[in-house]
Amino acid sequence: MASKQTFDAIVVGGGPAGTAAALTMARGGLKTILIDRGRFVGAKNFFGGVMYTHALADVLPEYWERKPPFERPVTEQGYWMLSPDSAVRIMHKSEHYKQEPAEAYTVLRAHFDPWFAEQAAAAGALVITKTVVTHVLQDAKGRVIGVRTDRPDGDVFAPIVIIAEGVNNLLTQKLGLIKNDLPPRFVALAVKEYISLSAKDINARFGLSGHNEGAAIDIFGDATLGLPGTAFLYTDAGGISIGVGMLLEEFVYHKLKPYEVLARFKHHPAIRHYLEGGRPLEYGAHLIPEMGYDRMPKLASAGVMVVGDAAGMVDAVHREGTNLAMTAGKTAGTTAIAAHRANNFSAGFLKKYRKSLEASFVLKDMKQYRRMTDFLDSSPHVLGTYANFLNDAALRYFTAHGMPKRDMEKQIVGLLQERRSFAGVAQDMFKLLRAMRG
Ligand SMILES: Cc1cc2nc3c(=O)[nH]c(=O)nc-3n(C[C@H](O)[C@H](O)[C@H](O)COP(=O)(O)OP(=O)(O)OC[C@H]3O[C@@H](n4cnc5c(N)ncnc54)[C@H](O)[C@@H]3O)c2cc1C
């Protein structure tokens, strides 16, 4: 990269947010550069992961003809609540999920992200890898005018910089758009393994008829030792993605090691059968921002916008992140195009970005669940208590004891009371409803 290179727009980070922004701007006629630190775009990126096609279609309407590297469509999904030795499962299967293209697919990011970046390059964006952006450059008035990279003579200039650096938002912090590093209360740590398994075994174990069916299961309760967090089990084409995530604070407070929590989960009697004979091929750990709507960074300032995980755009309740990231990337890209047309890159003009996001599902959903992390933080017993209760209650309900059913029902109420008083249950339900309603 030669020095003093000038573009219309610079994007830092080639995850779903950054690539969506770069693709949008390149298609809008802006001379765009996308800079990523990976050996190739997406080299170190990973997630659960279920990707939602509504957001992809919005950025790249012809995505289906471009043959995206999806693993399997998600045709069955739901929740499992684990106690130490059993599971209550709520699954949903529908013919509706079998439409092609489907609404959601499992994806491996090391395959998807480079493909997505190729689409941005095909639209005209210059994609540069193996390059770390170390600083955001500002003029004397504090307006962002470009970035410094770790390449020799690696300064790049543009009137618009879109920061899509992911959860480790060092540049966002350096710019003062967010005050501190994320405290452990507001960031989750997830560990994931990709386990290679034959498609035949996957289909047999998950009850799938072929590669055109797939399952996505989110799991609570004993999976995270009853602590606030979730685990997941997703089917890929020739393997299984399995992982657990909990707030960082819980790992620290309970002196738990993430890989031990995952190993314990993998040996759970309701889980281990799915993995038998599989070969672990990949292992990784990644943070998930859970600061919520009220603690997001400032989303725009003169010459700069922040998108995706860097801005905390995650909906942990519905395990959504990539779609929020893509929609935010597209919105920032569209705002950048409008800024060029108006030749106005001021903080005032770029406020349009946040305004558009407030009108979309991205900030509406984040606003709705703004209290969720605080709820889990103040009621850490909730997932463990009710998962264990549901399993014990199901055992009573589904077993014939030769006792009148009225007595069985009383026993189930007793099982709940052993764990939580009526007042406690009412309080939990009230707090949960409040957290769900915003
Ligand atoms: C275990 C796990 C499970 C998840 N499951 C799901 C799921 O099932 N569905 C879902 O939709 N979401 C899921 N998410 C969330 C989702 O992965 C994120 O919300 C999404 O990846 C955010 O995209 P992004 O582009 O903002 O950031 P990222 O995907 O993190 O991309 C950031 C990019 O920036 C680059 N970068 C960073 N700093 C620099 C720098 N200084 N210079 C150059 N390049 C830089 C990185 O290399 C990276 O490519 C999950 C996350 C985790 C961790």
The ligand as an SDF file (V2000), in Angstrom:
LIG
                    3D

 53 58  0  0  0  0  0  0  0  0999 V2000
  -19.7650  -18.3160   20.0970 C   0  0  0  0  0  0  0  0  0  0  0  0
  -20.5880  -17.3040   19.3410 C   0  0  0  0  0  0  0  0  0  0  0  0
  -21.7990  -17.7010   18.8160 C   0  0  0  0  0  0  0  0  0  0  0  0
  -22.5600  -16.8000   18.0630 C   0  0  0  0  0  0  0  0  0  0  0  0
  -23.6780  -17.2580   17.4470 N   0  0  0  0  0  0  0  0  0  0  0  0
  -24.3470  -16.4670   16.6060 C   0  0  0  0  0  0  0  0  0  0  0  0
  -25.4060  -16.9800   15.8110 C   0  0  0  0  0  0  0  0  0  0  0  0
  -25.7120  -18.1780   15.8690 O   0  0  0  0  0  0  0  0  0  0  0  0
  -26.0410  -16.1400   14.9600 N   0  0  0  0  0  0  0  0  0  0  0  0
  -25.6860  -14.8320   14.8560 C   0  0  0  0  0  0  0  0  0  0  0  0
  -26.2780  -14.1120   14.0160 O   0  0  0  0  0  0  0  0  0  0  0  0
  -24.6890  -14.3040   15.5920 N   0  0  0  0  0  0  0  0  0  0  0  0
  -23.9990  -15.0810   16.4480 C   0  0  0  0  0  0  0  0  0  0  0  0
  -22.9410  -14.5790   17.1620 N   0  0  0  0  0  0  0  0  0  0  0  0
  -22.6460  -13.1380   17.0820 C   0  0  0  0  0  0  0  0  0  0  0  0
  -21.9450  -12.7760   15.7780 C   0  0  0  0  0  0  0  0  0  0  0  0
  -20.8480  -13.6220   15.5590 O   0  0  0  0  0  0  0  0  0  0  0  0
  -21.4640  -11.3220   15.8160 C   0  0  0  0  0  0  0  0  0  0  0  0
  -22.5030  -10.4850   16.2510 O   0  0  0  0  0  0  0  0  0  0  0  0
  -20.9670  -10.8680   14.4360 C   0  0  0  0  0  0  0  0  0  0  0  0
  -19.8940  -11.6500   14.0170 O   0  0  0  0  0  0  0  0  0  0  0  0
  -20.5390   -9.4070   14.4740 C   0  0  0  0  0  0  0  0  0  0  0  0
  -19.9890   -9.0500   13.2300 O   0  0  0  0  0  0  0  0  0  0  0  0
  -18.9220   -7.8710   13.1130 P   0  0  0  0  0  0  0  0  0  0  0  0
  -18.6430   -7.7260   11.6730 O   0  0  0  0  0  0  0  0  0  0  0  0
  -19.4170   -6.6930   13.8600 O   0  0  0  0  0  0  0  0  0  0  0  0
  -17.6420   -8.3600   13.9100 O   0  0  0  0  0  0  0  0  0  0  0  0
  -16.6780   -9.6000   13.6540 P   0  0  0  0  0  0  0  0  0  0  0  0
  -17.3830  -10.7000   13.0080 O   0  0  0  0  0  0  0  0  0  0  0  0
  -16.0140   -9.8640   14.9620 O   0  0  0  0  0  0  0  0  0  0  0  0
  -15.5860   -9.0440   12.6180 O   0  0  0  0  0  0  0  0  0  0  0  0
  -14.6160   -8.1110   12.9970 C   0  0  0  0  0  0  0  0  0  0  0  0
  -13.5050   -8.1260   11.9520 C   0  0  0  0  0  0  0  0  0  0  0  0
  -12.6260   -7.0230   12.1790 O   0  0  0  0  0  0  0  0  0  0  0  0
  -11.2830   -7.4350   12.0060 C   0  0  0  0  0  0  0  0  0  0  0  0
  -10.4830   -6.4960   12.8150 N   0  0  0  0  0  0  0  0  0  0  0  0
  -10.6120   -6.2050   14.1230 C   0  0  0  0  0  0  0  0  0  0  0  0
   -9.7700   -5.2340   14.5070 N   0  0  0  0  0  0  0  0  0  0  0  0
   -9.0800   -4.8960   13.3940 C   0  0  0  0  0  0  0  0  0  0  0  0
   -8.0590   -3.9320   13.1380 C   0  0  0  0  0  0  0  0  0  0  0  0
   -7.6130   -3.1130   14.1000 N   0  0  0  0  0  0  0  0  0  0  0  0
   -7.5550   -3.8460   11.8880 N   0  0  0  0  0  0  0  0  0  0  0  0
   -8.0070   -4.6630   10.8960 C   0  0  0  0  0  0  0  0  0  0  0  0
   -8.9920   -5.5750   11.0730 N   0  0  0  0  0  0  0  0  0  0  0  0
   -9.5180   -5.6930   12.3070 C   0  0  0  0  0  0  0  0  0  0  0  0
  -11.2890   -8.8810   12.4900 C   0  0  0  0  0  0  0  0  0  0  0  0
  -10.2180   -9.6050   11.9170 O   0  0  0  0  0  0  0  0  0  0  0  0
  -12.6420   -9.3690   11.9910 C   0  0  0  0  0  0  0  0  0  0  0  0
  -12.5470   -9.8970   10.6800 O   0  0  0  0  0  0  0  0  0  0  0  0
  -22.1520  -15.4430   17.9270 C   0  0  0  0  0  0  0  0  0  0  0  0
  -20.9340  -15.0440   18.4990 C   0  0  0  0  0  0  0  0  0  0  0  0
  -20.1510  -15.9530   19.1820 C   0  0  0  0  0  0  0  0  0  0  0  0
  -18.8340  -15.5060   19.7230 C   0  0  0  0  0  0  0  0  0  0  0  0
  1  2  1  0
  2  3  1  0
  2 52  2  0
  3  4  2  0
  4  5  1  0
  4 50  1  0
  5  6  2  0
  6  7  1  0
  6 13  1  0
  7  8  2  0
  7  9  1  0
  9 10  1  0
 10 11  2  0
 10 12  1  0
 12 13  2  0
 13 14  1  0
 14 15  1  0
 14 50  1  0
 15 16  1  0
 16 17  1  0
 16 18  1  0
 18 19  1  0
 18 20  1  0
 20 21  1  0
 20 22  1  0
 22 23  1  0
 23 24  1  0
 24 25  2  0
 24 26  1  0
 24 27  1  0
 27 28  1  0
 28 29  2  0
 28 30  1  0
 28 31  1  0
 31 32  1  0
 32 33  1  0
 33 34  1  0
 33 48  1  0
 34 35  1  0
 35 36  1  0
 35 46  1  0
 36 37  1  0
 36 45  1  0
 37 38  2  0
 38 39  1  0
 39 40  1  0
 39 45  2  0
 40 41  1  0
 40 42  2  0
 42 43  1  0
 43 44  2  0
 44 45  1  0
 46 47  1  0
 46 48  1  0
 48 49  1  0
 50 51  2  0
 51 52  1  0
 52 53  1  0
M  END
$$$$
